Amino acid sequence: MPARWGSFAVGMGLVVAPLLLGYATAGAILHDVAVGMLVCVASLAALEWPRARFAMGFPALWLVAAGRTSGDGRAGAAELSAGALLLALALVPSARRAPRALPPLAAPPHRRAGARA
């Protein structure tokens, strides 16, 4: 489960990266914010459905490819590092939750003989 929260943090990092790094073009800003939001939603889905973590590979590969061809050096560095981190985190399995013991059932109250239900 920590890997899924790490993926969420990478997505949030992509959302705030244009503010922190000062991207030069609006296209790079929109791209990173959109992909960051997609990663955040996918990581929250992977918390509920552990096999959804493999779907993180698609935006991760997209970020690596986009980072290599980016004209903005700062955006390219952020995309490459985010894509590599997402690929690594997608391979980490979620921790199995131990099943919780159910509380004991209370015994039904005894009825008096002849009482109406």
C-alpha positions in Angstrom: 0.0 0.0 0.0 2.9 2.5 0.6 3.8 2.1 -3.1 0.3 3.2 -4.1 0.6 6.3 -1.9 4.0 6.9 -3.5 2.4 6.8 -6.9 -0.2 9.3 -5.7 2.7 11.6 -4.5 4.3 11.3 -8.0 1.0 12.3 -9.6 0.7 15.3 -7.2 4.4 16.2 -8.0 3.5 16.3 -11.7 0.6 18.6 -10.9 2.8 21.1 -9.0 5.9 20.7 -11.1 5.0 23.5 -13.5 4.7 25.9 -10.6 7.9 24.9 -9.0 10.0 24.5 -12.1 8.6 27.3 -14.2 7.8 25.6 -17.5 8.2 27.6 -20.6 5.2 26.5 -22.7 1.5 26.2 -21.9 1.4 22.8 -23.6 3.9 21.3 -21.2 2.0 22.7 -18.3 -1.3 21.3 -19.4 0.3 17.9 -20.3 1.9 17.5 -16.8 -1.2 18.6 -14.9 -3.5 16.3 -16.9 -1.2 13.3 -16.6 -0.6 14.0 -12.9 -4.4 14.0 -12.3 -4.7 10.7 -14.2 -2.0 9.2 -12.1 -3.6 10.4 -8.9 -7.0 8.8 -9.9 -5.3 5.6 -11.0 -3.4 5.3 -7.8 -6.5 5.7 -5.7 -8.2 3.1 -7.9 -5.2 0.8 -7.3 -5.7 1.1 -3.5 -9.1 -0.5 -3.9 -8.3 -2.9 -6.8 -4.6 -4.1 -6.4 -4.4 -5.3 -10.0 -5.1 -1.8 -11.3 -1.4 -1.0 -10.4 -0.4 -2.5 -13.7 -2.4 0.1 -15.5 0.1 2.6 -14.1 2.5 1.3 -16.7 0.8 3.1 -19.5 1.1 6.7 -18.1 4.6 5.8 -16.9 5.7 4.8 -20.4 3.9 7.8 -21.9 5.9 10.1 -19.5 9.2 8.5 -20.4 8.5 8.9 -24.1 7.2 12.5 -23.7 10.1 13.4 -21.5 12.6 12.2 -24.1 11.0 14.3 -26.9 10.1 17.3 -24.8 11.4 20.7 -26.1 11.4 22.1 -22.5 14.3 20.8 -20.6 12.7 21.2 -17.2 9.5 19.5 -18.2 11.4 16.7 -19.8 13.4 16.1 -16.7 10.3 16.0 -14.5 8.5 13.7 -17.0 11.4 11.3 -17.2 11.9 11.1 -13.5 8.1 10.7 -12.8 7.8 8.0 -15.5 10.7 6.0 -14.1 9.4 6.3 -10.6 5.9 5.2 -11.7 7.3 2.2 -13.5 9.2 1.1 -10.4 6.3 1.6 -8.1 3.9 -0.3 -10.4 6.1 -3.4 -10.0 5.8 -3.3 -6.2 3.0 -5.5 -5.0 0.5 -4.3 -2.5 0.7 -5.6 1.0 -1.9 -8.2 1.8 -4.3 -7.2 4.4 -4.8 -9.7 7.2 -8.5 -10.5 7.5 -10.1 -9.1 10.6 -11.8 -11.4 13.0 -15.5 -10.9 13.1 -16.9 -9.9 16.5 -18.8 -12.6 18.2 -22.5 -12.7 17.6 -24.7 -11.8 20.5 -27.0 -14.5 21.6 -30.7 -13.7 20.9 -32.7 -12.8 24.0 -34.7 -15.6 25.4 -38.4 -15.2 25.2 -40.7 -16.1 28.0 -43.0 -19.0 27.5 -46.3 -17.8 26.1 -45.1 -14.3 25.1 -46.2 -12.9 21.8 -43.6 -12.3 19.1 
